[in-house]
Amino acid sequence: MSKKKIEIIAKEVVQYEIDALKDLKKNINKSFLEIVNEILKCKNGKVIVSGVGKSGIIARKWAATLSSTGTPSFYVDASNASHGDMGQITSNDIVILISNSGQSDELKNIIQYTSRNSNIKLIGITSKKNSILYKNSEKVFLMPSIKEAGPENIVPTSSTTSQIALGDAIAIACMKYKNFTKFDFKKFHPGGSLSVQLKTVGDLMIKGKKLPIVKENLSMKNALKIINNKKLGLIVVTKNNGNTTGIITDGDLKRIAQKYKKFNELELKKVMKKNPVSVEVDTLAASALALMNSKKITSLCVHKNKKIKKTIGIIHMHDILKSNIN
């Protein structure tokens, strides 16, 4: 087979699947909305997805995408469901069955099980109106009748592409309705590179007893003891009411020592850097790092909401870099 022929085949396959997605788009209607609403109403149960063959693989993907975007879900193998795994399906659950034909024998036991339990809702995803799945589902999405890309219309290609796209559409619709943000997404992906890039200063900041906060009338002599004890290379200076008024770093100490003879007796308020730069606790660590670079400083105060004068933490450049954020 020539190289040109192979390229033609590849483009034909892609075109078949593009056409299938266009047909799917036209079929997004009331039934899609009803399915999304059923999933959103599932507060005390789980969303369980199953299928057979290629549809089973896609069902697993549906469950993974739903779970990672804020909708608790898991996959049940249709064959194993008939040998004990049916026990994973309980009251208030939603069962989504994916089957192009809607007639797969392995799904019949699950359909029968859900029909006997009124508190379990069955959602069918199929392209056949006269199928067992279509007739027994409380909610059903009728997939458009499409032509598979492979020879003789027998290889699941266009149909499986459409199934994946439908699952993604449902998951993202639920995600947006719940106002599921990138920070929520980060909680479910703690080990991924995306999670690293979504870390906030609140995740990395120094806080609590480790935070070197002192009053502005403290002497430099006593301040030095605190700087050495906390080992952060700085102190945050506040008024008696707790409002932050300044900051002193190791670098400032050298400058102050050269300028003032009675170094140890100095009150901090006379030599501190006033109005230190502060960022909100939910600021991305990457943004904080960029700010430090632009200001040519190595640390920032951290505040919550709009209370810029109430320092709740310190974020240091080294802590951000250690988290592989750049």
C-alpha positions as CSV (number, residue, x, y, z in Angstrom):
1,M,0.0,0.0,0.0
2,S,1.4,3.4,-0.9
3,K,2.1,6.2,1.5
4,K,-0.5,8.3,-0.2
5,K,-3.2,5.7,0.2
6,I,-2.4,5.3,3.9
7,E,-2.8,9.1,4.4
8,I,-6.1,9.0,2.6
9,I,-7.4,6.3,4.9
10,A,-6.3,8.2,7.9
11,K,-8.1,11.3,6.8
12,E,-11.2,9.4,6.0
13,V,-11.3,7.9,9.5
14,V,-10.9,11.3,11.1
15,Q,-13.6,12.7,8.8
16,Y,-16.0,9.9,9.8
17,E,-15.5,10.7,13.4
18,I,-15.8,14.5,12.8
19,D,-19.2,13.8,11.1
20,A,-20.2,11.6,14.1
21,L,-19.4,14.4,16.5
22,K,-21.4,16.9,14.4
23,D,-24.4,14.5,14.6
24,L,-23.9,14.2,18.3
25,K,-23.9,17.9,18.7
26,K,-27.3,18.1,17.0
27,N,-28.7,15.5,19.4
28,I,-27.8,17.5,22.6
29,N,-31.3,18.2,23.7
30,K,-33.8,17.9,26.6
31,S,-32.7,14.3,27.3
32,F,-29.1,15.5,27.9
33,L,-30.4,18.1,30.3
34,E,-32.5,15.6,32.2
35,I,-29.5,13.3,32.6
36,V,-27.3,16.1,34.0
37,N,-30.1,17.1,36.4
38,E,-30.4,13.5,37.7
39,I,-26.6,13.4,38.3
40,L,-26.7,16.7,40.1
41,K,-29.6,15.6,42.3
42,C,-27.6,12.5,43.4
43,K,-26.6,13.7,46.8
44,N,-26.7,10.6,48.9
45,G,-25.6,8.0,46.4
46,K,-23.0,7.3,43.8
47,V,-22.8,7.5,40.0
48,I,-21.9,4.0,38.7
49,V,-21.0,3.5,35.0
50,S,-20.8,0.3,33.1
51,G,-20.6,-1.1,29.6
52,V,-19.3,-4.1,27.6
53,G,-16.3,-4.3,25.3
54,K,-15.2,-0.9,23.9
55,S,-18.1,0.7,25.6
56,G,-16.9,-0.8,28.9
57,I,-13.5,0.9,28.4
58,I,-15.3,4.2,27.7
59,A,-17.5,3.7,30.8
60,R,-14.3,3.5,32.9
61,K,-13.2,6.8,31.3
62,W,-16.6,8.4,32.1
63,A,-16.3,7.3,35.7
64,A,-12.7,8.7,36.0
65,T,-13.6,12.0,34.4
66,L,-16.7,12.5,36.6
67,S,-14.8,11.7,39.8
68,S,-12.0,14.0,39.0
69,T,-14.4,16.9,38.3
70,G,-16.4,16.7,41.5
71,T,-19.0,14.0,40.9
72,P,-18.3,10.8,42.9
73,S,-18.3,7.9,40.5
74,F,-16.8,4.5,39.8
75,Y,-16.8,1.8,37.1
76,V,-18.4,-1.6,37.5
77,D,-17.4,-4.4,35.2
78,A,-20.6,-5.7,33.6
79,S,-19.5,-9.4,33.6
80,N,-18.3,-9.3,37.2
81,A,-21.5,-7.6,38.3
82,S,-23.3,-10.9,37.6
83,H,-20.9,-12.7,40.0
84,G,-21.1,-10.6,43.1
85,D,-20.1,-7.0,42.1
86,M,-23.8,-6.1,41.9
87,G,-23.5,-5.5,45.6
88,Q,-21.6,-2.3,44.9
89,I,-24.9,-0.8,43.6
90,T,-27.1,0.4,46.4
91,S,-30.1,2.6,47.1
92,N,-30.0,6.2,45.8
93,D,-27.3,5.3,43.3
94,I,-27.5,6.2,39.6
95,V,-26.4,3.5,37.1
96,I,-25.3,4.6,33.6
97,L,-25.1,1.9,31.1
98,I,-23.4,2.5,27.8
99,S,-24.2,0.2,24.9
100,N,-24.4,1.1,21.2
101,S,-26.8,-1.8,20.5
102,G,-28.5,-1.7,23.9
103,Q,-28.8,-5.5,23.7
104,S,-25.6,-6.8,25.3
105,D,-26.3,-9.9,27.3
106,E,-23.9,-8.9,30.1
107,L,-25.9,-5.8,30.8
108,K,-29.3,-7.6,31.1
109,N,-28.6,-8.6,34.7
110,I,-27.8,-5.1,35.7
111,I,-30.9,-3.8,34.0
112,Q,-33.0,-6.4,35.8
113,Y,-31.4,-5.6,39.1
114,T,-32.0,-1.8,38.8
115,S,-35.6,-2.4,37.7
116,R,-36.3,-4.4,40.9
117,N,-35.0,-1.5,43.0
118,S,-37.0,1.6,42.7
119,N,-34.4,3.7,44.6
120,I,-31.8,3.0,41.9
121,K,-32.1,5.1,38.7
122,L,-31.0,3.7,35.4
123,I,-29.7,5.9,32.7
124,G,-29.2,4.4,29.2
125,I,-26.8,5.5,26.5
126,T,-27.7,3.7,23.3
127,S,-28.4,4.2,19.6
128,K,-31.3,1.7,19.4
129,K,-34.8,2.7,20.3
130,N,-36.1,-0.9,20.2
131,S,-33.4,-2.2,22.6
132,I,-33.8,-3.6,26.1
133,L,-31.6,-0.8,27.5
134,Y,-33.7,2.0,25.9
135,K,-37.0,0.5,27.0
136,N,-36.0,-0.1,30.6
137,S,-34.1,3.2,31.3
138,E,-35.7,6.0,33.3
139,K,-33.7,8.5,31.4
140,V,-32.0,7.7,28.1
141,F,-29.8,9.5,25.6
142,L,-30.4,8.3,22.1
143,M,-27.1,8.4,20.3
144,P,-27.3,9.3,16.6
145,S,-27.1,6.5,14.0
146,I,-23.7,6.9,12.5
147,K,-21.4,5.0,10.2
148,E,-18.3,3.5,11.7
149,A,-14.9,4.4,10.1
150,G,-13.7,0.8,9.6
151,P,-14.6,-1.6,6.7
152,E,-18.1,-3.1,6.7
153,N,-19.2,-0.7,9.4
154,I,-18.2,-3.3,12.1
155,V,-15.3,-1.7,13.9
156,P,-16.3,0.6,16.8
157,T,-14.7,3.9,15.9
158,S,-17.1,6.8,15.2
159,S,-19.5,5.4,17.8
160,T,-16.9,5.2,20.6
161,T,-15.6,8.7,19.8
162,S,-19.1,10.0,20.2
163,Q,-19.5,8.1,23.5
164,I,-16.3,9.7,24.9
165,A,-17.4,13.1,23.8
166,L,-20.9,12.7,25.4
167,G,-19.3,11.6,28.7
168,D,-17.0,14.7,28.7
169,A,-20.0,16.9,27.9
170,I,-21.9,15.5,30.9
171,A,-18.9,15.8,33.3
172,I,-18.1,19.4,32.3
173,A,-21.7,20.4,32.5
174,C,-21.9,19.1,36.1
175,M,-18.5,20.6,36.9
176,K,-19.5,24.1,35.8
177,Y,-22.9,23.8,37.5
178,K,-21.2,23.0,40.8
179,N,-18.7,25.9,40.3
180,F,-15.9,23.3,40.5
181,T,-12.7,25.4,40.2
182,K,-9.1,24.6,39.3
183,F,-8.4,24.6,43.0
184,D,-11.0,21.9,43.6
185,F,-9.5,20.0,40.7
186,K,-6.1,20.3,42.4
187,K,-7.3,18.5,45.5
188,F,-8.2,15.4,43.4
189,H,-4.8,15.5,41.6
190,P,-2.2,15.9,44.3
191,G,0.4,14.0,42.5
192,G,0.1,15.5,39.0
193,S,2.2,18.3,37.4
194,L,-1.0,20.4,37.2
195,S,-1.4,20.2,40.9
196,V,2.2,21.6,41.3
197,Q,1.4,24.6,39.1
198,L,-1.9,25.2,41.0
199,K,-0.3,25.4,44.4
200,T,-1.1,28.6,46.3
201,V,1.0,30.6,48.7
202,G,-1.4,29.1,51.4
203,D,-0.1,25.7,50.6
204,L,3.6,26.7,51.0
205,M,3.7,29.6,53.5
206,I,5.3,29.6,56.9
207,K,2.6,30.1,59.5
208,G,1.6,29.6,63.2
209,K,4.4,29.3,65.7
210,K,7.1,29.3,63.0
211,L,6.0,32.9,62.0
212,P,8.5,35.5,63.3
213,I,6.2,38.4,64.3
214,V,7.3,41.0,66.8
215,K,6.1,44.4,68.1
216,E,7.5,47.6,66.5
217,N,8.9,49.0,69.8
218,L,11.1,45.9,70.3
219,S,14.9,46.6,70.5
220,M,17.2,45.4,67.8
221,K,19.1,43.3,70.3
222,N,16.0,41.3,71.2
223,A,14.9,41.2,67.5
224,L,18.2,39.5,66.6
225,K,17.5,36.7,69.0
226,I,14.2,36.0,67.4
227,I,15.7,36.2,63.9
228,N,18.3,33.6,64.9
229,N,15.8,31.4,66.7
230,K,13.2,31.3,63.8
231,K,16.0,30.9,61.2
232,L,13.9,32.5,58.4
233,G,16.2,35.5,57.8
234,L,13.5,38.0,58.6
235,I,11.0,39.3,61.1
236,V,7.5,40.8,60.6
237,V,6.9,44.0,62.6
238,T,3.4,44.9,63.9
239,K,1.6,47.4,66.0
240,N,0.0,46.4,69.3
241,N,-3.3,45.9,67.5
242,G,-1.6,43.2,65.4
243,N,-1.5,45.2,62.1
244,T,1.6,44.7,60.1
245,T,3.7,47.9,59.7
246,G,7.1,46.6,58.5
247,I,9.6,43.9,57.8
248,I,13.3,43.5,58.5
249,T,15.5,41.0,56.6
250,D,19.1,39.7,57.0
251,G,20.1,42.1,54.2
252,D,18.6,45.1,56.1
253,L,20.5,44.2,59.2
254,K,23.9,44.8,57.5
255,R,22.7,48.2,56.2
256,I,21.3,49.2,59.6
257,A,24.5,48.2,61.5
258,Q,26.6,50.3,59.2
259,K,24.4,53.4,59.6
260,Y,23.7,53.4,63.3
261,K,26.2,53.3,66.1
262,K,23.9,52.2,68.9
263,F,22.6,49.3,66.9
264,N,21.4,47.1,69.7
265,E,19.3,49.8,71.3
266,L,17.4,50.8,68.2
267,E,13.6,50.3,68.1
268,L,12.4,48.4,65.1
269,K,9.9,51.0,64.0
270,K,12.7,53.4,63.3
271,V,14.6,51.2,60.9
272,M,12.1,48.7,59.5
273,K,11.0,48.7,55.8
274,K,7.5,50.1,56.0
275,N,4.4,48.6,54.3
276,P,5.9,45.2,53.2
277,V,4.5,43.6,50.0
278,S,1.7,41.2,50.9
279,V,-0.3,38.7,48.8
280,E,-3.7,37.0,49.3
281,V,-3.5,33.5,50.7
282,D,-5.1,32.0,47.5
283,T,-2.6,33.6,45.2
284,L,-0.9,31.1,42.9
285,A,2.6,30.4,44.1
286,A,3.8,30.9,40.5
287,S,2.3,34.4,40.6
288,A,4.0,35.1,43.9
289,L,7.3,34.0,42.5
290,A,6.9,36.4,39.6
291,L,6.1,39.2,41.9
292,M,9.2,38.6,44.0
293,N,11.3,38.6,40.9
294,S,9.9,41.8,39.7
295,K,10.3,43.5,43.1
296,K,13.8,41.9,43.6
297,I,12.8,40.5,47.0
298,T,12.9,37.0,48.4
299,S,9.8,36.9,50.6
300,L,6.2,38.2,50.8
301,C,3.7,38.6,53.7
302,V,0.5,36.7,53.3
303,H,-3.0,37.9,54.2
304,K,-6.5,36.6,53.9
305,N,-9.3,38.2,52.0
306,K,-8.8,42.0,52.0
307,K,-7.2,42.2,55.4
308,I,-3.8,43.3,54.0
309,K,-2.5,44.5,57.4
310,K,-3.2,41.1,59.1
311,T,-0.2,38.9,58.3
312,I,-1.1,35.2,58.6
313,G,2.0,33.8,56.9
314,I,5.3,34.4,55.1
315,I,6.0,32.9,51.6
316,H,9.7,32.6,50.8
317,M,11.2,32.2,47.3
318,H,13.1,29.1,48.3
319,D,10.0,27.3,49.4
320,I,8.4,28.0,46.0
321,L,11.4,26.8,44.1
322,K,11.7,23.6,46.2
323,S,8.2,22.8,45.0
324,N,9.4,22.8,41.4
325,I,7.4,25.8,40.6
326,N,9.0,28.2,38.1
